[in-house]
Amino acid sequence: MSKGAALPAERRMTELYGVSIGTVRRAVALLRERGVVATLPAKGTFILGAGAATGGDSGEAE
């Protein structure tokens, strides 16, 4: 997914990945904390850019 792309709705992600809604919410919250995504009320969750999920800073020292 590219910068600015919207993530699927939570319910859709439960169907796509075979996980519970709680798991999806925790994963999205973690991505939000890491600055990978932003959630806009009544709009959705969007990819911001570089981060752990997009191959950016993994948090590991080199």
C-alpha positions as CSV (number, residue, x, y, z in Angstrom):
1,M,0.0,0.0,0.0
2,S,1.2,3.5,-0.8
3,K,1.3,6.7,1.2
4,G,-2.2,8.2,1.5
5,A,-3.9,4.9,0.8
6,A,-6.8,3.9,3.0
7,L,-6.8,0.7,5.0
8,P,-9.8,-1.6,4.6
9,A,-12.6,-1.2,7.2
10,E,-12.0,-3.1,10.5
11,R,-14.7,-5.7,9.7
12,R,-13.2,-6.3,6.2
13,M,-9.7,-6.9,7.7
14,T,-11.2,-9.5,10.1
15,E,-12.5,-11.3,7.0
16,L,-9.3,-10.9,4.9
17,Y,-6.9,-12.0,7.6
18,G,-9.1,-14.4,9.7
19,V,-8.5,-12.5,13.0
20,S,-10.8,-11.0,15.6
21,I,-11.9,-7.4,15.6
22,G,-9.8,-6.9,18.8
23,T,-6.7,-8.1,17.0
24,V,-7.3,-5.7,14.1
25,R,-7.9,-2.8,16.6
26,R,-4.7,-3.6,18.5
27,A,-2.7,-3.8,15.3
28,V,-4.1,-0.5,14.0
29,A,-3.4,1.2,17.4
30,L,0.2,0.0,17.3
31,L,0.6,1.3,13.7
32,R,-0.9,4.6,14.9
33,E,1.5,4.8,17.8
34,R,4.5,4.2,15.5
35,G,3.3,7.0,13.2
36,V,2.6,4.6,10.3
37,V,-1.1,5.4,10.0
38,A,-3.5,8.1,11.1
39,T,-7.2,7.6,11.8
40,L,-9.6,10.4,10.8
41,P,-13.1,10.1,12.4
42,A,-15.8,9.2,9.9
43,K,-13.1,9.0,7.1
44,G,-11.0,6.0,7.8
45,T,-7.4,5.0,8.5
46,F,-4.7,6.2,6.1
47,I,-1.0,5.3,5.6
48,L,1.3,8.2,6.4
49,G,4.5,7.0,5.0
50,A,7.8,5.5,6.3
51,G,7.6,3.3,9.3
52,A,8.1,-0.2,10.5
53,A,5.3,-1.7,8.3
54,T,6.5,0.0,5.1
55,G,10.2,-1.0,5.4
56,G,11.3,2.1,7.2
57,D,12.9,2.4,10.6
58,S,12.7,-1.0,12.2
59,G,13.8,0.3,15.6
60,E,16.9,-2.0,15.4
61,A,20.4,-0.6,15.7
62,E,22.8,-1.4,12.8
